[in-house]
């Protein structure tokens, strides 16, 4: 097996503090990161397992978090992030996704993780992450930062 679980699930909320409290109180989860990366936005990471987190986004004016529809019509779940078992597994997955035209192969260096995005046959956007062997402690990079080890 090339995967060892889910890295994160990105969710939208209208009340970050309420969501943090719920996961702390119900699951003993911890909040490992909480920032405002730009005007009108808040991003936090709720650790829900040894390598699984919720990436919580609160975006001013975004009404998606308030939209509650029946199963199979929901919108608050943004994308799924899978965690590769190793850098070699990440490379194998990336190659297979590229061979199927599911990704252009671009690898983002977020600092602590490397990431490649893909779309499955139904159009669901996904992401495969792996611990970045080149990470510098405390450094986080914005989306779109190319990973040096994957640039020509």
Buried (B, 14 or more C-beta within 10 A) or exposed (E): EBBEEBBBBBBBBBEBEEBBEEBEEEEEBEBEBBEEEEEEEBBBBBBBEEBBBBBBBBBEEBEBBEEEEEEEEEEBEBBBBBBBBEBEBBBBBBEEBBEEEBBEBBBBBBBBBBBBBBBEEEEEEBBBBBBBEEBEEEEBBEEEBEBEEBEE
